[in-house]
Amino acid sequence: MTTATPAPGQYAIDVPRSEITFTTTHMFGLGTVRGSFRLRGGTVSLAEPLTGSRVDAVADAASFDTGNTNRDRQVLSKTLLDTTGYPDIEFTSTGAEQDEAGAWALPGQLTAHGVRAPVTFTVARAEVDGDEITVEATATVDRYSHGVTKLKGMAGRRLRLTATVRARRTDSGPA
């Protein structure tokens, strides 16, 4: 794999080869919880210049998994995520930004529990392998911003998300 700039175009997220993991705290910050969500699908639209690029991704809220059946059942219930009423967690970027040090960020909107709130994913790694790209990006999500406010202290307020997304080019690029 190389770290060259990917070619502009449309890329479809390869769901089985992509993942969203998270860490948070519980028990008033004394314990660490690790878990994951599965992606349902999405697209990466790379523009020239890259600042015009866009990412749209949808995760399956009911795929929330920490390996603890009782905790997962509580989080999936109406008490917290209410995955029956809100089955999708969606991210839509509003572009891409590069800072003076050359690091890239994807500011956008995250919709969870039916509430949209701003979030910025910081790109930690981007690789190109032929017509495939792999991007790893992190963000901190405040669950209170999405109206998920019950169990204060028992469940962490902020989740540190890491999205590792693999996508394959679906168009032939500029003519």
N, C-alpha and C positions, 0 to 999 in steps of 0.2 A: 504494500500500500504506500501511497505517497501523500504528502500534505499539500499538494498543489491546489490551486483554486479550482473548484468544480466548474464545469461548463454551465452556462445559463440554460434553463429549461425547466420542464416539469418532471418531478420525481414522485413516485408512489411509495409510501411507507410500507416496508416489508414487515408486516405485523408479527409473524412468528420469530423474526430475528431482532425485534426491538423490545425494549422493556422500560418500565418506569419503576424505580425503587424509591424508598423514602426512609428517613429516620425521624423520630420524634421522641418526646419524653412522656412519662406517665408517673403517677404517684408523686405529684408535686415536684417533678423534675428529678427525682431520685433514680429513676430507671430509664433505660433507652429501649425504644421499640423500633424494630426494623420490619419493613414489609414491602409489598409491591402491588401494582395495578397492571392489568393487561391493556394494551392498545386495541381499539376496534379498527382503526384505519386513519388515513390522513394523507396529506400531500405537502411537498416542499416545492415551492416555486422560486427558483433562483434567477435573479435579474442581473443585468449589467447596467449600472454598478450594483454591487451586492446589497447596498443600502435599500434597494427597492424590493428585496426578497420577502417572501411570506411563507409562514408555516401554519397549517391547519391540522390539528390532531384531535382525535376523540378517544378517550379511555373508557373502559367499562367500569363504572363505579362499583358494581356488585362483585368485581374481581378482587377487591380489597382483601389482602391476605397477609397476616402477620405470623401464621403458624399456631395461633392460640384461638381455638374454636369459640370459646366464650367471649373473648374480647372482640373477635371479628363479627360475631353475631350482634353484639351491642353496637358496634360502629355502623354496620349495615342497616340497622333498624331505624325507625322514625326518630329515635333519640338523637342520632347524629346525622349520618349521611342520607338516610331515607332513600335507599337505592331503588325501591319500588316506585316512588314518586319521581325520582331524579336519577334515571339509569345512566346518564352520560356525564362525563367531565370533559369539557372542551377547552382547547387552547387555540387562540387565533392571534398570531403576531401582527403588529402594525408596521413592521419593517425590520431593519437590522441596523445596528449602530456599532461603530468602531471607535474605541478610545485612543488617546495619544500613544499608549503602549502597544497598540495593535490588537487588543482583545476585543472580541465581538460579543454583542448582547442582542437578545431578541425580546424587545418590550412587546407586551400585548395584553390581551384580556383572557382570564381564566374563568370559565363558568362552572361552578360546582354548587350542588344543592339549589339549583335554579337561580343563583345570584352571580352576576358578573363583577369581577374586580380586577384591577391592574396587577400584573406580575411581570417580572423581567427574568428571563432565562439567560444565564451567562455561559457562553460556549467555552467548555474546558478542553475540547478536542474535536477536530474535524479532519477527516481523511477521505481521500478519493481513491477508488480502485476501479478503473475503467469507467463503466456507466453506473457505478454504485457510489454512494456517499455514506459515511458514518459520522454522526454528530453526537457528541455527549455534552449535555448542558445541565446546569443546576439552577434551582430557584428556591426561595423560601416563601412558603404560602402560609398566610395567617387565616386559620379556619374561621375566626370571628368575622372576617371580611365577607364570608359567604353565608353568614347567618347560622353557622354551626357553633353554638355557644354553650351547650349543655355539658355537664360533667367537668366544669372548671376545676383545675387542679388534678383531677384524676386522669384526664386526657390532655396531652400537650396542646398548646395553642398553635404552635408553628410546626410545620412539616418541612423538612429539607428534602426536596425532590431532586432526583437525578434521572434524566431521560436519556437513554441511549437509543438513538433512532438510526436505523439503516433504511435507505431508500434507493430505489432503482429508477433510472431515467425512463420516462414513458414517451418522450417525443424525440424527434430527430434534431432539435435545436434550430437555430436561425437558418433561414434559407440562403 
